[in-house]
Amino acid sequence: MIPTGDQVSIVIPLEGSKDKFVITVGRNVAIMTWDGESSTPADVKYVCSVDDEKEVQNNRLNDGKVDPTGRLWSGMT
């Protein structure tokens, strides 16, 4: 599940998958299964992390979107 205190900053429906969303949490990108009504997601699978270097450990993904070819673009804070 999503660790307490971590903020979800991007939520994008996953094309072709009911109740699945691409989300960002801190510096992580994950696939979340959620019915849109429950107070917690059914499942969260982390797929990648960015900025793992020691000097940028406080960075996080903040705002983003998907381009017409399906690529996720995001800014960092």
Protein Blocks (a to p, Z undefined) as FASTA:
>chain_A
ZZehiacfbdcddehiahiacddehjaccddddehlambdfbdcdfbdehkbfklmmgcc
fbdcddfkopacdddZZ
